[in-house]
Amino acid sequence: MSITWNDSTPIYRQLRDRVVAMILDGVLKQGDPLPSVRQVAGDFQINPITVSKAYQELVDENVVEKRRGLGMYVNDGARAALLKSERERFLREEWPVLYARLGRLGLSLKELMDAMKPEEKQ
């Protein structure tokens, strides 16, 4: 798990978002253990309380379960639930801002799609 921290969002939230991305990307699958709090804190030189707070959010969202004495594990159905909630959050919070910016810049859907295509080699 590699992370570059930014100053605009609390670290625990960035860590939570990274674990969510790993689940959505299939890096972490249902039943997989999360790295231990101590391991993550040591690897990224952050406070273990910060890691615990990120993991607790995932527990509260029913994405992972805490197994006493064993650690945290990805719940069954976590990916599907996250996909649904992250899509809803994107459409509610991120898309309106992005849509407004695209309108201000006069960018069309075709221009966006063309920009994503790799350049063809001659």
C-alpha positions as CSV (number, residue, x, y, z in Angstrom):
1,M,0.0,0.0,0.0
2,S,1.7,3.2,-1.1
3,I,0.3,6.6,-0.1
4,T,1.2,10.2,-0.8
5,W,-0.5,12.4,1.8
6,N,-2.0,15.7,1.0
7,D,-2.7,18.5,3.4
8,S,-6.3,19.2,2.4
9,T,-7.8,16.0,3.9
10,P,-7.1,14.4,7.3
11,I,-4.7,11.5,7.1
12,Y,-7.1,9.0,8.6
13,R,-9.6,9.8,5.9
14,Q,-7.0,9.4,3.2
15,L,-6.0,6.1,4.6
16,R,-9.6,5.0,4.7
17,D,-10.1,6.0,1.1
18,R,-6.9,4.1,0.1
19,V,-8.3,0.9,1.7
20,V,-11.6,1.5,-0.1
21,A,-9.7,1.9,-3.4
22,M,-7.8,-1.4,-2.7
23,I,-11.1,-3.2,-2.2
24,L,-12.7,-1.7,-5.3
25,D,-9.6,-2.5,-7.3
26,G,-9.6,-6.1,-6.1
27,V,-6.3,-5.8,-4.3
28,L,-8.2,-6.7,-1.1
29,K,-10.9,-9.3,-1.5
30,Q,-13.6,-10.5,0.9
31,G,-12.1,-12.4,3.8
32,D,-8.6,-10.8,3.3
33,P,-6.9,-9.4,6.4
34,L,-6.0,-5.7,6.5
35,P,-2.4,-4.9,7.4
36,S,-2.1,-4.5,11.2
37,V,-2.5,-1.1,12.8
38,R,1.1,-1.3,14.0
39,Q,2.4,-2.3,10.6
40,V,0.6,0.6,8.8
41,A,1.7,3.1,11.5
42,G,5.3,1.9,11.2
43,D,5.4,1.8,7.4
44,F,4.0,5.3,7.0
45,Q,5.3,6.8,10.2
46,I,1.9,7.9,11.4
47,N,0.3,7.6,14.8
48,P,-1.4,4.2,15.5
49,I,-4.5,6.1,16.7
50,T,-4.7,7.6,13.2
51,V,-4.7,4.1,11.6
52,S,-7.2,2.9,14.2
53,K,-9.5,5.8,13.4
54,A,-9.4,5.0,9.7
55,Y,-10.1,1.3,10.3
56,Q,-12.9,2.1,12.8
57,E,-14.7,4.1,10.0
58,L,-14.5,1.0,7.8
59,V,-16.0,-1.1,10.7
60,D,-18.7,1.5,11.2
61,E,-19.5,1.3,7.4
62,N,-19.6,-2.5,7.7
63,V,-16.8,-2.9,5.2
64,V,-14.5,-4.7,7.5
65,E,-15.0,-6.7,10.7
66,K,-12.8,-6.7,13.8
67,R,-11.9,-10.2,15.0
68,R,-10.7,-10.0,18.5
69,G,-7.1,-11.0,18.7
70,L,-6.8,-11.6,15.0
71,G,-7.2,-8.2,13.3
72,M,-9.4,-6.7,10.7
73,Y,-10.9,-8.6,7.7
74,V,-12.8,-7.5,4.6
75,N,-16.5,-8.4,5.0
76,D,-18.4,-10.5,2.5
77,G,-20.1,-8.2,0.0
78,A,-17.9,-5.2,0.9
79,R,-16.9,-4.5,-2.7
80,A,-20.6,-4.4,-3.9
81,A,-21.6,-2.2,-1.0
82,L,-18.7,0.1,-1.5
83,L,-19.3,0.4,-5.2
84,K,-22.9,1.5,-4.5
85,S,-22.0,4.0,-1.8
86,E,-19.0,5.4,-3.6
87,R,-21.0,5.9,-6.8
88,E,-23.8,7.6,-4.9
89,R,-21.2,9.9,-3.1
90,F,-19.5,10.7,-6.5
91,L,-22.8,11.7,-8.1
92,R,-23.9,13.7,-5.0
93,E,-20.7,15.5,-4.1
94,E,-18.1,15.3,-6.9
95,W,-20.0,15.2,-10.2
96,P,-21.9,18.5,-9.8
97,V,-18.6,20.4,-9.2
98,L,-16.9,18.6,-12.1
99,Y,-19.9,19.1,-14.4
100,A,-19.9,22.9,-13.6
101,R,-16.2,23.1,-14.3
102,L,-16.6,21.3,-17.6
103,G,-19.3,23.7,-18.6
104,R,-17.1,26.7,-17.7
105,L,-14.3,25.3,-19.8
106,G,-16.6,24.4,-22.7
107,L,-15.4,20.8,-22.8
108,S,-17.6,18.2,-24.5
109,L,-17.9,14.5,-23.8
110,K,-16.2,13.8,-27.1
111,E,-13.2,16.0,-26.2
112,L,-12.9,14.2,-22.8
113,M,-13.1,10.8,-24.4
114,D,-10.6,11.7,-27.1
115,A,-8.2,13.0,-24.4
116,M,-8.2,9.6,-22.7
117,K,-7.2,7.7,-25.9
118,P,-3.5,6.8,-26.2
119,E,-1.8,8.6,-29.0
120,E,-1.6,6.5,-32.1
121,K,1.9,5.8,-33.2
122,Q,2.8,6.5,-36.9
